[in-house]
C-alpha cells in the first residue's frame, strides 16, 4: 500500500499542526477514519464547537478535508487528507522554530505516554527494542526512508491487534564521565 503524505513546507503550517488538540484530532481521524466534530469532541473531552474550530484550522492548512460521504447538510464529516505528515529539520531554523519544535515534541511525547500506559503486560508481538548506531546524516536519511517503506507494506491490513509503532531516531545522550 502506498501512503499518502503531506509535506509541511513552512513554519506557519507547522505551527497550525503543532497545537496538541489538533495533533490529537488528526491522529484520531487517521486511526479511526472519518468523524464529525461532535464525535471527536466526545472522544477528547472537548465541546463540538472547540473541535469544529480546530478542524477548520487543520482544513485551512491542508491536513483534513470533507469525507466523500456526507450523511446530511447539518452534519459535516471530516477525514484526514493524508496518511502521513513529514517535514525537514530546516523548517525549524530561525525565528519561532524552537517553540514550534517543542510543541511537536510535546505532542509526540503525549502519544508515546498514552501508548506505554496501555501496554500493561507482555504480549506476543508487542515489545520494544533500542539500538545505538553511528550514522552520518545521509545514512540516517536512508534508514528512515527504508523504515517508512517497510511500515507502508503493513498499513491497511485488517489484523486482529491494533498497535502504535513508534520509530524515533534521537541523538544519544552521553553521560558525563
N, C-alpha and C positions, 0 to 999 in steps of 0.2 A: 504494500500500500504506500502511496506517496503522500507525505504530509504536506499540507498547505502551510505557508509561512508568511507572517507579517514581519518585515524587516523595518525596525524603527530607525529613522534617518535623522531625527533632530531631537534636541533636549526637551522642547515643549511637548512633543508627542510622548516621550518617555515620562515626563512629569505627570501627564494626564493618566498614564497607566500606573504610576508608582503609588497612587493612593491605595491604602490597604483594602478598603471595601471594594474598590474597582478590580483589584487583582483577584480578590476572592470571588466576585461575581463572574468574571471572565473564566476563572478556573472551574466554577460550577457549570457554566454553560458548555465548556469543553468536556467536562467529565460526564455530565448527565444529559446533555442535549438541550434543545430549545425550552424556554420557560418564559413566563410573564414576570413583570416586576413584582407583582403580588406574591407569586410562588417563591421567587428568590428572596423577597423580604421576609417571609415566614421562616425560611431556612437559615437566614443570617441574623434574625432578630432585629430587623430594621423595618420601618414603615415602607409601604409601596411607593409613597412619594419620594422618599430618600433613594430607594433603589432605582426608581424611574429616572431621577435626575442623573445618577451616576451612570446608568446605562446609556442615556443620551450623550453624556460626555464621552463614553467609550465609543459610541457610534460616530461622533464628530471626528474622532481621530482614527477611525477605520478598524477598531477592534471587534465590534459587534455590528449586527445588521438584523433586519427583519427576517424571521424564518419564512420559508416559502408558503407554508400552510398557516393562514390566519383564521382562527375559528369565528371571529366576529370583528366588527369595526370598533367595538368598545374595548376589546382585549388584545393588546399588542404582544405578540410572541417574539422573543429575541433569540438569536443564536450567535455563536462565536463566528467571526469572519474567517478565521484560520485556526489550524491545529496548534501552531507553534508561534511564539514571538521571539525574535532574536535581535541582537544589536551588537555593535562593536565597542570595544573599550574606548575608542577615540570619542565616542559620544559623550562621555562623562568628563572630558577635559574642558577646563575653562570655568567661567562663572556659573555657579549653581549646580555643577556636575556632582560634587561631593554630596550635597544634600539629596539629590535625586537617587544617587547610587546607594546611599544609606537607607532610603525608603524602600528600594528594591530589595536590598539585603534583608531588611526587617520583614518584608512580606514572605520572602523565601524561608527565613528562619521560623516564622509562624507556621507555615505549611509543613516544614520538617518537624516542628514540635508536635503538631497535631498527628502527623503520621507516626512518630515514635510513641506517642501516648496510646495510639490504637494498637500498637504491637505489644501485647501483654504476655505472650508466651511463645516458645519456639514452635514454628510450623514448617512443614516441608515446603521448600522453595522460597521461604521468606528469611532474609538474613542480611548481613552487612559485611562488607569487605573494605579494606583500605590498603592502598599501595603507595609506596614512596618512589616516585620516578624522578629522573633528572632529564628534563626535556628543554629544548630551545623553543622559542615561540612557533616556529614552523612545524615542529614535531607535535606540539600541543594542539595546533590548529588541525593537523591531520588526524590525530587521535580523536578529537572532538567530532570531526566530520564522520569518521568511521563509526563511532558510538551512535551518532544520530542515525546513520544508515541501518545499523543493527536494530535499534529500537523501532524504527519505522516499519521493519518487517513484522513486528508483533502488534502494532497498532491496528485496531479494528477487529481483532479476534474476539470471539464470543466465549471466553473461558469462564469457568465457574468462580474464579477468585479475582477480585479487583485489587490491584496493587498500585502503589505510588512508587515509581522508580526515580530516585534522586541521583543524578550524576553531577558531582561537583569537582571541579579542578581548582584547588585552592593552594595558595602559597603555604609551604610548610613552616610552621612557627618554631624556629630553633630555640631551644632553651639556652639561656646564658650559662656558659661554663664557669 
